[in-house]
Amino acid sequence: MRDYSDITIESDDKGVRVIRLNRPEAHNALRTHLLAELADALSAAQQNDAIGCIVITGSETLFAAGADIKEMAQLDAVALWKDQRPLHWKSIREFTKPVVAAVNGYCLGGGFELAMHADILIAGSNAQFGQPEINLGIIPGAGGTQRLVRTVGKSLAMKMVLSGEFINAQQALAAGIAAEITQPENTLRCAIQLAQKIACKSPIALRLAKELVLKSYETTLEQGLDAERKSFVFLAATDDRNEGISAFLEKREPRFTGQ
């Protein structure tokens, strides 16, 4: 595993890899180098069959305060057009294994957009979520106007994007952004426990399940149901499906192999 400067990586023996944003001096601002490292780390995890689930986190007091404004200030329209950041975001977006975000403190701008790339978000009670780009005369640039409205609906998304106001963990839970709220000191542990529960499932079923849930944002109900049925039938041809049913009938834990 290569050395990184803007992130740290830890793996356990239960199929979980924790990626921690590690720019405390810059409030974990998402500069291009950090995004490149994150994309690279996810690519490595994608190729590693021992990794079943990813946890992305910051610290107990901060997830990420947004993009690196100092870096952004140096880029004009032409430089932004040639910027590599969209490619890194694309790599993050296309990662097929489950991702859990463990969020404490400020989760703003690009940090919030990163957290919304996760499949499940566990929030500390001190978490604050927002898209404050409007205060700088700009708009969200990594999916904030699109993912947020698909999660919370038009009215709240408009309020957050147009006013730049933050919402707290309880509001995020009520709006469907977060799946669970914990004490800040427990957020990462809860996320890892959930990731371990996910990582022991069939890798094939996990990939298809994630793909289908995400597809529901882009297809009609009829198209989604058709894709779901085809995937359900496909799984009948896998060893994991046979192992899962056998384990259930034999009252034992399944041993999935991803075959």
C-alpha positions as CSV (number, residue, x, y, z in Angstrom):
1,M,0.0,0.0,0.0
2,R,1.4,3.4,-1.0
3,D,2.1,6.2,1.4
4,Y,-0.4,9.1,1.4
5,S,-0.1,12.6,2.9
6,D,-3.7,13.9,2.9
7,I,-5.4,10.7,4.0
8,T,-4.5,7.7,6.3
9,I,-5.7,4.2,5.9
10,E,-6.3,1.3,8.3
11,S,-7.7,-2.1,7.6
12,D,-9.0,-4.7,10.0
13,D,-9.4,-8.5,9.6
14,K,-13.1,-8.3,9.0
15,G,-13.1,-6.8,5.5
16,V,-13.3,-3.1,6.5
17,R,-10.9,-0.4,5.4
18,V,-11.0,3.0,7.1
19,I,-9.9,6.1,5.1
20,R,-9.4,9.1,7.3
21,L,-9.2,12.6,5.9
22,N,-6.0,14.0,7.3
23,R,-5.4,17.7,6.8
24,P,-6.2,19.1,10.2
25,E,-4.2,22.3,9.6
26,A,-6.6,23.1,6.7
27,H,-9.8,21.7,8.3
28,N,-9.6,18.7,6.0
29,A,-10.2,21.0,3.0
30,L,-10.5,18.9,-0.2
31,R,-7.6,20.1,-2.3
32,T,-7.0,18.3,-5.6
33,H,-4.2,16.2,-4.1
34,L,-6.5,14.9,-1.4
35,L,-9.1,13.9,-3.9
36,A,-6.4,12.2,-6.0
37,E,-5.3,10.2,-3.1
38,L,-8.8,9.3,-2.1
39,A,-9.6,8.1,-5.7
40,D,-6.3,6.1,-5.7
41,A,-7.1,4.5,-2.3
42,L,-10.6,3.5,-3.5
43,S,-9.2,2.1,-6.7
44,A,-6.8,-0.1,-4.7
45,A,-9.7,-1.2,-2.4
46,Q,-11.8,-2.0,-5.5
47,Q,-9.1,-4.5,-6.6
48,N,-8.6,-6.0,-3.2
49,D,-11.0,-8.9,-2.6
50,A,-10.3,-8.9,1.1
51,I,-12.0,-5.4,1.4
52,G,-15.8,-5.6,1.6
53,C,-16.7,-2.2,2.9
54,I,-15.1,1.3,3.2
55,V,-15.5,3.8,6.0
56,I,-14.6,7.4,5.2
57,T,-14.2,9.7,8.2
58,G,-12.4,12.8,9.6
59,S,-11.9,13.4,13.3
60,E,-14.3,13.6,16.3
61,T,-14.6,17.4,15.7
62,L,-14.5,17.8,12.0
63,F,-15.3,15.9,8.8
64,A,-14.3,18.4,6.1
65,A,-15.0,22.1,5.9
66,G,-15.2,22.1,2.1
67,A,-13.0,22.6,-0.9
68,D,-9.6,24.3,-0.6
69,I,-10.5,27.9,-1.2
70,K,-6.9,29.0,-1.4
71,E,-6.3,26.5,-4.2
72,M,-9.6,27.5,-5.9
73,A,-8.7,31.2,-5.9
74,Q,-5.8,30.5,-8.1
75,L,-7.9,28.9,-10.9
76,D,-9.6,30.9,-13.6
77,A,-12.4,29.5,-15.9
78,V,-9.9,27.9,-18.3
79,A,-8.0,26.2,-15.5
80,L,-11.2,24.9,-13.9
81,W,-12.2,23.6,-17.3
82,K,-9.0,21.6,-17.5
83,D,-9.0,20.7,-13.8
84,Q,-8.5,17.0,-12.9
85,R,-10.9,17.2,-9.9
86,P,-14.0,16.0,-11.9
87,L,-12.0,12.8,-12.9
88,H,-11.3,12.1,-9.2
89,W,-14.9,12.7,-8.3
90,K,-15.9,10.3,-11.1
91,S,-13.7,7.6,-9.7
92,I,-15.2,8.1,-6.2
93,R,-18.7,8.1,-7.7
94,E,-18.1,4.8,-9.6
95,F,-16.7,2.9,-6.7
96,T,-18.9,-0.3,-6.5
97,K,-18.3,-1.5,-2.9
98,P,-20.4,-0.2,0.0
99,V,-19.2,3.0,1.6
100,V,-20.1,4.3,5.1
101,A,-19.4,7.9,6.1
102,A,-18.7,8.6,9.8
103,V,-19.3,12.3,10.2
104,N,-18.6,14.6,13.1
105,G,-18.5,18.3,13.3
106,Y,-18.5,20.5,10.2
107,C,-19.4,18.7,7.0
108,L,-19.7,21.5,4.5
109,G,-19.4,22.2,0.8
110,G,-17.2,19.6,-0.9
111,G,-17.0,17.8,2.4
112,F,-20.8,17.4,2.4
113,E,-20.7,16.4,-1.3
114,L,-18.2,13.7,-0.4
115,A,-20.3,12.5,2.5
116,M,-23.3,12.2,0.1
117,H,-21.2,9.9,-2.1
118,A,-21.3,7.4,0.7
119,D,-24.1,4.8,0.7
120,I,-24.8,5.2,4.5
121,L,-24.0,8.2,6.7
122,I,-23.6,7.9,10.5
123,A,-23.6,11.3,12.1
124,G,-22.2,12.4,15.5
125,S,-24.6,14.6,17.5
126,N,-22.2,17.5,16.9
127,A,-22.4,17.3,13.1
128,Q,-23.3,20.3,10.9
129,F,-24.2,19.9,7.3
130,G,-24.3,22.7,4.7
131,Q,-23.6,23.9,1.1
132,P,-22.3,27.4,1.9
133,E,-20.8,28.0,-1.6
134,I,-23.4,30.7,-2.3
135,N,-21.6,32.9,0.3
136,L,-18.6,33.0,-2.0
137,G,-20.6,33.8,-5.1
138,I,-20.4,30.3,-6.4
139,I,-22.5,27.1,-6.4
140,P,-21.8,23.5,-5.3
141,G,-19.5,21.9,-8.0
142,A,-19.3,18.2,-7.0
143,G,-23.0,17.2,-7.1
144,G,-24.4,19.2,-4.3
145,T,-27.3,20.6,-6.3
146,Q,-28.2,17.2,-7.6
147,R,-27.6,14.7,-4.8
148,L,-29.1,16.9,-2.1
149,V,-32.5,17.4,-3.8
150,R,-32.7,13.7,-4.5
151,T,-32.3,13.1,-0.8
152,V,-34.2,15.8,1.0
153,G,-36.5,17.2,-1.7
154,K,-36.8,20.5,-3.4
155,S,-37.7,22.9,-0.6
156,L,-35.0,22.0,1.9
157,A,-32.4,21.6,-0.8
158,M,-33.2,25.1,-2.2
159,K,-33.1,26.5,1.3
160,M,-29.6,25.1,2.0
161,V,-28.2,25.9,-1.4
162,L,-29.6,29.4,-1.8
163,S,-29.1,30.6,1.8
164,G,-26.0,28.7,2.7
165,E,-27.6,27.8,6.1
166,F,-26.4,24.7,7.9
167,I,-28.6,21.9,9.4
168,N,-27.7,19.9,12.5
169,A,-27.5,16.1,13.0
170,Q,-31.2,15.8,14.1
171,Q,-32.4,17.7,11.1
172,A,-30.1,15.6,8.8
173,L,-31.6,12.4,10.3
174,A,-35.2,13.7,9.8
175,A,-34.3,14.7,6.2
176,G,-32.9,11.3,5.3
177,I,-29.3,12.5,5.0
178,A,-28.1,10.5,8.0
179,A,-29.1,6.9,9.0
180,E,-28.2,7.2,12.6
181,I,-26.9,9.7,15.2
182,T,-24.4,8.8,17.9
183,Q,-22.2,10.6,20.4
184,P,-19.1,12.0,18.6
185,E,-16.7,9.7,20.4
186,N,-18.8,6.7,19.1
187,T,-19.4,7.7,15.5
188,L,-16.4,5.9,14.0
189,R,-16.9,2.8,16.1
190,C,-20.6,2.6,15.1
191,A,-19.7,3.1,11.4
192,I,-17.0,0.3,11.6
193,Q,-19.4,-2.1,13.3
194,L,-22.0,-1.5,10.6
195,A,-19.3,-1.8,7.9
196,Q,-18.2,-5.1,9.4
197,K,-21.8,-6.4,9.3
198,I,-22.0,-5.4,5.6
199,A,-18.5,-6.7,4.7
200,C,-19.4,-10.3,5.6
201,K,-22.2,-10.5,3.1
202,S,-21.9,-11.8,-0.5
203,P,-19.8,-9.4,-2.5
204,I,-21.8,-10.1,-5.6
205,A,-25.1,-9.4,-3.9
206,L,-23.7,-6.3,-2.3
207,R,-22.6,-4.9,-5.6
208,L,-25.9,-5.5,-7.3
209,A,-27.9,-4.2,-4.4
210,K,-25.9,-1.0,-4.3
211,E,-26.2,-0.6,-8.1
212,L,-29.9,-1.1,-8.1
213,V,-30.6,1.3,-5.2
214,L,-28.6,4.0,-7.0
215,K,-30.3,3.2,-10.3
216,S,-33.7,4.0,-8.7
217,Y,-32.7,7.7,-8.8
218,E,-32.3,7.6,-12.6
219,T,-35.0,5.2,-13.9
220,T,-38.7,4.7,-13.9
221,L,-40.2,2.3,-11.4
222,E,-40.9,-0.2,-14.2
223,Q,-37.3,0.0,-15.5
224,G,-36.0,-0.4,-11.9
225,L,-38.2,-3.4,-11.2
226,D,-37.1,-5.0,-14.4
227,A,-33.4,-4.5,-13.5
228,E,-34.1,-5.8,-10.0
229,R,-35.7,-9.0,-11.4
230,K,-32.9,-9.7,-13.8
231,S,-30.3,-9.3,-11.0
232,F,-32.4,-11.5,-8.7
233,V,-32.4,-14.2,-11.4
234,F,-28.7,-13.8,-12.1
235,L,-27.9,-14.4,-8.4
236,A,-29.5,-17.8,-8.6
237,A,-26.6,-18.9,-10.7
238,T,-24.0,-17.9,-8.0
239,D,-22.3,-20.1,-5.4
240,D,-22.9,-17.4,-2.8
241,R,-26.7,-17.7,-3.3
242,N,-26.6,-21.5,-2.8
243,E,-24.3,-21.1,0.2
244,G,-26.6,-18.5,1.8
245,I,-29.7,-20.7,1.4
246,S,-27.8,-23.8,2.7
247,A,-26.5,-21.9,5.7
248,F,-30.0,-20.7,6.5
249,L,-31.4,-24.2,6.3
250,E,-28.5,-25.6,8.3
251,K,-28.7,-22.9,10.9
252,R,-25.1,-21.7,10.5
253,E,-23.3,-18.6,9.4
254,P,-22.7,-18.5,5.6
255,R,-19.2,-18.5,4.1
256,F,-19.5,-16.3,1.1
257,T,-16.7,-16.4,-1.5
258,G,-17.8,-13.9,-4.1
259,Q,-18.4,-16.7,-6.6
